[in-house]
């Protein structure tokens, strides 16, 4: 278990393991609540209890039972609650309170009695405003372009952006949920599974909802008053946005490693849910039968959660194809997860998604591909593969691990939402960013035929283009990560790196400008990088970008000039009275809405700087 745990946490970037020292959290001294040092994990009193009572279901072999990978990301409060009154109560009924506490501390590496709660700054009036949400951003429009009439921040006021209020997420190391605005209220999820509805102007709280685990998707709002989102255990939730009351919840996939990363898309009464997984992590154990997950898109009735159709990225279910040198069963085909928000093409009645790598050999034609799916039937209209022969899992980070596919990467995915953009002639094109640093321009009228490409970054296992581009008019705005040290054993040439923001002209098929961000991290910040992994947002000729070094910047869309910059890593006091700091930004990007610039800051995963802040800016 210790060896597997070290593999898990190394791949997640949360902890650092060696054979001689216990695991310790990285860069968390300034946070309100952190893990305690319990000593070697295998010597904790909860280790034999977990092995006896839990491991046989949470080792990846039982459908609906989350893998240990996910359990260790839960908070002690949520984990204990699942054993006391939640879904695990029947299985844990024979355990004493002390045994439950030991298991909780073993899994979460945090004291079970640690009080992460804080006085929530409740609003005097819990009523929401009257202004309905604009149908912009993930969940409605993946172009991430906000008209100034809706965003409310004119270009000439950007230099005057000032922090209006902030909120410190208690006990958090990361903040990955895309904020949304409607009814004068800001909605966002958090690491401990709490979904908050904040008064946009003051930062007081109108309601909260407790999900089963971390909420990393965006909160999708509808004019009818619904809020949709997913958690890392692959549960989909529908709430009454006005009250926070649960309307329905459904499990998006029964695979024990399934998760929801991409924000669901809403269109005409249906919710389209992209399904991903982290089975690449347990595959690092030579005793794990790799791999049995395949990505999908799930269409649900928005009012009831009833399944309409499911489209698997790999049509054939995985089957046993042999044994590894360790004697473990091998399964294929597998992988091709969908971890970006789907794009709705109303004119062609299609939905577009990109897929990730295969998890096991042989790699097939469905990985690293762009899929077009019929909105009504769920049938595939066409597909186009960008990189052939890509199969990878965490076993490839270890020497001579038999679970590493023979292709051994390069682990290049389409993790960025596909953009449906328009050139000056009125013709529409598709723009798809790739982790290798390439943007592919495709013809939606000709089954995704390749029109042209532009290579803007060197690329790496973490991008290149990572979580999301933006488009406005005939321009596409491209974030480039290009971190040099991905901690996976690759030695990347820093001279070829182009971390920052770039712009391409769809009509001229040229690069308008590239802003390569200079490294301002310093030797005392080993998990700091200058690139942009988070998705961009654009409004009124201004590009908003959250960098991995903690800086939130506004760029002139025409010239690339930096108009405004803010260091989110400085100390802030939240409206809840807690002191917090931002960190690297990834997963979610800036939101521009109702005269406010909103961002979640902190990405304590994959060797990036942790943080626990929600920041809300407005022009002076």
N, C-alpha and C positions, 0 to 999 in steps of 0.2 A: 504493500500500500504506500509506503514512504517513497519508493522509487517512482511509482505512478503519480503520486501527488507532486513530486518535484517536476515531472514532465508536464503535468497539467498547469502548474502555476508558472513555470518558465514560459510556456506558450502563451499564457494569458498576460504575462508581464506584470502580474500583481506582486509576486514574491521572488526572492532569489534563493535557490536551494543549492547546497553542496553536500557532499557525503559526510562532512565533518561538523557542520554547523546547522542549527535549527533555522527554519524559514523565518524571515523578518519582513515586515512591510517596508516599502521604499518610500522615502520622501513624505512622511506623514506627521512630522513633529508639530506642524502648525494647525492640525485639525482638532476639532472638538472631541471626537471619539475615534479611537484607533484600536487595532488588535493588540492584545497583550502578548508578551512572550511567555508561552506555556512550556518552553523547552521542546525537546524532540517530540514530534507529533505522535510517533508510534508508542511513546511512553505515557501518553495522556490516559487517564482512566476511561475516557470515552472510546478509545481505540478498540478494545476487545468487545465492548458493548455494541459498537457500530458493526463490527465484523459479524457478530452473532445475530443481531436483530434486524439489520438494515441492508448489508452489503449484497445479499443474495437477490434483492429486488432492484437495487440501484447500481448494479454493475453494467447496465446497458443491455440486458437481455430481456427485461420485462417491459412490454408496451405500457405507456402512460406513467411509468415510474421514472421521474427525472434522474438523469445520470448524476453521479457525485460532482461532476463538473459544475452543474447548476446549483446543487445543494450548498456548496461552499460560497456561492455568491449571495445567499440569502442572509438577512439580518437575524440575529438571535431572537428578536421579538416575533418575526414571522415564522421562523423555524419552530420555536416552542409552541406557538399558537396552532400550528398544523398538527402537533402531537396532542395538544390538550383539548381543542374543540374543533379542529379542522379535519381535513381529509384523512390524516394519518391517525386520528384518535382511536379507531378500533384496533389498529395494529400496535399502538403504544399503550393500550389500556393496562397491560400487565406490568408496565415499567413504573418504578417509583419516581417521585419528583426529582430525587437526586440523580437517578440514572438518566432521566430526560435531560437534566442540566449538563451532565457529563457528555452525552452524545451531541448536544447543541454546541458545546464549547469545542469539541473535537472537530466538528464539521465546519463551523464558522470561524474558529480561531479567535473568538471574541467572548469575553465573560457573559454568561447567560443573563446575569442580573444587571448588566450595564444599561442604564436608562438613557436611551437615545432621544426620548421625547423631550420636548421643550414647550414652553408656553406659546401656543399658536396665537398670533396677533389677529384675533377674530374681528371682523367688521361689526359695527353696531347694527347695521342693516345687512341681512344676508341676501336681500333681493338683488338680482342681476339687472343690468340696464336694458334699454330698449333697442339698441343698435345691433342688428343681426350680424353674423360673421360674413366677411367677404369670402368668396369661393376661390381663394388663392393659396399657393404653396402646396406642399406635399398633402396628399389626400384629395386634392382637386386639380392642381396644375403643377406638373413637375418642372416647368420652366423657371419657377422661383422668381418670377418677375412681378413686381407690384406697381401698378400705376400710382403716380403721386396723389391722385384723388383718393386713393384708398390707403396708401402708405402714410401720407400726410407729412413727409419730411422733404421739402424742396431742396434741390442741390445747393442753393445759396445759404441754407441754414445748417448744413452738415458740420461746418467748422465750429458751430456753437453747441454741438451735442454735449450734454452734461448728465452725469449720473443722477437719476431721479430717486431711485430706491433700489435696494438689493435684498435678497433673501438668502440665508445660509442654510443649506440642507443639513440637518443634524446627522452626524455619523457617516457622511458620504465621502467617497473618494472619486466619484465620477458623476457627471450629469449629462445624459445622452438623449433626452427627450426633446423633440422639436416643439417649442412653444407655439400656441395658437391664441388668437384673440377673437372675441365675439361678445356682444352684450356688455361692453365696457369692462370685460373680465379677461384675464390672462390664464390660460390652462396649460399645465405642464405636468409631466411625470417625474419620478425620482428613483434613486437607487433602492430605497427601502420599500418601493411599491406604492408609496403614497402619491395620489394624483391630487394636485392643488388647483383651486379656483381662486385667483387673487384679484382684488380690485386693481384695475390697471393703473389708476392714478395714485393710489396710496400704498399698495402692497399689503393691505390687510387681507385676511382670508375669509372667503364666503362659504366654502365647504371643502371637505377633503373626502377622498375615497381610498380605501386600502385594497390594493390588488394583492394577488398571492405572491408576487415577486417583482423584481425590478421592472420598471416600465421604461423602455428605451425607444419606443416608437413615438411619433408625433401624436397629438390629440386632434382627431379629425372632427370638425364641427359641421353641423348642417343647419340651415335656416329653420327647420322644423323643431330644433331644440335638442338634438342628439349629440353625443360625444362618443367617438369610437377610438379604441387603442388596443395594443397587445402587450403582453409581458414576456419575459425571457423563458417562461415555462410553456410558451406557445398557446396561452389562453387569450381569446379575443373577448373584449368587453364592450358593452353598449350601456351608456349611462344617460339619464335625464340631465342634460347640461345645466339646467336651471337649478336643480336641487342636489345633484351628485348621487341620486338613487340609482341602483343597478336595475337595468331593464332586462338584460340577458347576458350570459357568458357561454362561450363554447370553446372546446379544445380544438385547435386548428390542425393538429397532427398527433397521432398516438406514439410516434417514435420517441424513445426516452431521451434523445439528444436534440429533439426539435426545439426551435425557438423562433421568435418573431423579432426581426431586426428592422425590416423596411416598414414604413408607415402604410397602412391600408389605404386603398383608393375608394372613394365614394362616387357613385354615378347612378342617377335615376332609380333610387330605392335599393340598390345593391352595394354591397361592400366586397371589395376584391382584396384578399389577404395574401401577401407573399410569404412563403414558408421557407425558413432556412434551418440550419442546425450547427452544432459544434461537435459533430461526431469525429471531426479531424483530431480532436484532443484525446478521447479515450483510445483512439487507434494507436497512440504511442505505446500502449501496453502490449507487448508481444503476445499476451494471452487473450487479447480482445479480438473477436471475430470481425474483421473489417471487410466491407462496411455495408450497412443495410438501409441507410437513409437515401431518399431521392427528393429533390426539391419539388415544389408545387405552387400553384396559385389556386386559392379557394374562393369561390363565389358564394356569398351568403345573402339571404334576404335581410336587409338592414333593420326591418321592424321586428323580426323574430329570431334571427340567427340561424334560420333553417338553411341547410346546404342546397345550393342550386346546381353547382357542378364543381369538380376538382380537375385541374389540368396538371399532370405530372410532367416535369421537365424531361425526365427519362421515361419513355412509354413502358418499358419492360421492368418488372419488379426484379430486384437483385436475387440471384440464385448462387448456391454454393458451387464454386468452380475448381476447388482444389484445396490444398493445405500448404501452409507456410513451412519453412524449415524448422519452425518451433512446434509444428504439429497443429497449429490453429487453423480453423476453417477460413477460407477466403471467399468473399462474396463480390459479385459484380453483375451489372453496372451499378454504380452508386454515385452520390454527390449531386453536382449541378444545382446547388442551393440558389434561392432567390432572396437576396438581402437588400434590395432597393425597392423604392416605392413604385408601383406600376403606373404606366402612362396610358391615359384613355384617349383614343382617337375616335371622336364622335363621327366624323365624316365617313370613315371607313368601317366603323363599328368594330374596332379592334382594340386590343389591350397589348402593350409592349412591355416586356421585362428582359433583363439580362440575367445570365446564369454565371455561377462560379465554376470552380474546377471539379473534376471527378475525384473521389476519395480513394478509389482502388483501381488497379489495372484490370483490363485494358481501358485506356481513355477512349471515350466515344465521341460522336459528333454533336452531343447535346451540351457539353461543357463549354464555358467561355463563349456563349452564343447569345444571340438576340432572337427572341421568340415573339411572334405575332399570334394572338389568340382571339378567336371570335367571342365577342362579348355575350352573345345570346346562348351559344351552344357549348363553349369551352373547347371547341376543336381548334387545332393548330392550323393557321392559315399559311404560315411560312416560317422558316428559321434561317439564320445565317451565322456560321461559326467564325469567330475572329482569330482564335488561336487553337490549333489542333494539337492533340497529344499532351494535354495538361492534366496530370493526375498527381495529387499531393495530399499528405496528411502530416501530423506532427511527428510521426515516426521518422520522417526524413530528416528531422533535426538531430537524430541520434545515430551513432555509428553502428552500422550492421544490424539495424532493426528490421526484422523480416516483414513487418507491416508496411514499410515504405514502398509505394508503387514503383515499378521499374522505371517509369517516366521521371520520377523525382522532380515534379514541378513542371514549369516555373511558378505555379500558383498565381496565375493572372486571371482576374475575374472582371466581369462587368458588374461592379458594385454601385455604380453611379446610374441614377435613373436615366432612361432614354428620353431625349428631348424632341418634341415635335415643333420645329421652327419654320419660319417663312422667309424666303428671300424676296428681294424687291419686286420680282416679276409676279409674285403671288404664289409661286410654286412652293409646296411644302417639302421639307427634308427631315430626316431623322439624324440626330447627333448622339453618338454613343461614346462615352469616355471609357478608357481601359486602364487597368493597373500598370500596363507597360508604358504609359505616358502618351498613348495615341488616342486621337479623336477620329472616329469613323463617321463619315457622312454618307447616309444611305437613302435610297429612293423608296418611299412608302408605296408608290404606285407601281412598283416593279419588284415586289416581293423582297424588298430590302437589298436590292442590287447596290453594290459599292459604287459610289460616285467619286469620292476622293478621300484621302486621309491626311492628317497633320500630326506629326510627332512633336510633342511639346515638352516632354520630360524624358529622363533616362529610365524611369520606372523601377519598381522593386516589389517585393512581396507585400508591402503596404502602400503601393502606388508610387508614381504616376497619379492618375486620376483615381481618387478613392471613393468618396461618398456623394459627390454631386456637383454638376455644373449648373449654370444658369444661362438663360437666353432671353434677348430682348431685341425686337426689330430683326435686322439681318446679322446680328452678332451673337456669338457664343462665348461665354466667359468660363475659363477653365482653371480650376485649382490644381496645383501640382505639389505633391508631397515630396517624393524623391529623397527620403531620409537615407543617410549613408550607412548607418549601422543599424540593421534590422534585427540583430541578435540571433540570427538563424544560421550563422556560419558563412554567409556570403560576404565577399569583400568587394564593395561597389566603388567605382571610380568617382570621387567627389568632383572632379573636373567636369564630368558630364551631367551633374545634378543641376536642375533648374527649379528649385523650390520657390513657390510664390504663386502669382496669378498671371494668366495670359488671356489674350482676346484674339479670336479669329473672325474674319469677315466671310460670311457664307457666299456672298455674291462674287467677291474677288478671289475667293479660295486662298487667302493669304493670312499671315499673322499680322495683326495690327500693331500689337505691342506685347512685350513680356516684362513683367516686373519680377526680377529674381531677388528674393529677400536675402540680405546678408545675415550671417549667423551672429546674433547678439546674445547668445545663451551664456557663454563663459564656462570656464572649467568646473565651476561649482554646481552646475546644473546638468548632470549626466543624462537626464531623460528629457532634455529640451531639444527641440528641433525647429528650424525656421520655416518649414514648409506649411502648406495648407492641405490638410486632410479633410476638414469639414466642408460641407456644401456651401456654395456661394449664394448670395441673394443680390438682386439688382432692383433699383427704383430710381426713377428720374435721373438717369445718367450717372448713377453712383453704384459701385460694386462694394458690397460689404463682405468682409472675409475674416474669419476667426483662425488665427495661426496656432500651430503647435507650440510656439514659444509663449503663448498666453496673451499675445497682442490682438486686439480687435481693431481692424483698420478699414477705412473707407477710401476707395480708389476712384478717380475720375475715369469713367468708362471710355472716354475718347482718347485720353493721353496716358493713362496709367499712373498719373501723379497721385501720391498719397495725400488726401485731403484732411484726414483726421486719424488719430491713433490713440488707443487707450490700453494701458497695461492692466489686464484683469488679475494678475497674480499679486497685486498689492493687497494689503489687509483691508477688509470691509466689515462693517457692522450691519448685520441684516435687520430687517424689520422685526424679526423674532428675538433680537438682542444677542444673537450669537455672532462671534467673530469668525469670518471665513476668508478664504482666498481662492482665486481662480487658478487655472492651470492650462494645460494643453487643451485645445478645442478640436473635437472630432465627432463624427456620428451625426450630430445635429448642427445646423448653422444659424446665422442671425435671422430674426424675424423682423420685418418692417410692417407695421400696422398701426392705424389710428394715431399717427403722430409720434410713435415710439419705436425705438430700436431695442430689441430684446435678444439676449443671448444667455445660454447656459455655458458655464466655463468649468472645465475639469474633465480629464479623461485618463484616470488612473488605471489604464490597461495597456498591454502591448508595449511596455517600456515608454510610456508617456507620462507627463506630469499630472498628478491628481489635482482635484479641485472640487469645491462644493458650493458654487455661487450661481444664483440667478441674478442677472444685472439688467436693469431697465433704464434706458437713456431717452432724453427728449431735448429738442432745441431750447436754448435759453430764450 
